[in-house]
Amino acid sequence: MNDLSTPVSPGTGSPTAAVLAVDGVVAVYPAPTPLGTLAALGSLLGDAPVREQPRAEVTVSAGPDGPVLTARIGTRQDAGAAATARSVADALLLQHPGSQVTVRVSRIERVVEP
């Protein structure tokens, strides 16, 4: 199922790898899709789950003014979600100057001291 429990491993040099290199990012998640939304709804209603293969976490699509990059991230609580999201946007803009970037914080992980 396409949800927060299924992060996908990144490719080297990919936008996802750039996002994961940002301090405070603990995970990058697949973008929601209609099939993923249907699967989540089906599991809530008790039907048999619809399975979807995870896709690339950072989506790149064509917009009217150029590329549009969208990332869903998990952050560490102590890193500050807003600051981490800004750093992710900066990292993506370094890779893809002139693009429109959207970063959504989907999960904030509590830091547990050992």
Beta strands, then each sheet from edge to edge (+ up, - down):
strand 1: 25-29
strand 2: 59-63
strand 3: 66-76
strand 4: 100-109
sheet 1: 1+ 3- 2+
sheet 2: 1+ 3- 4-
end
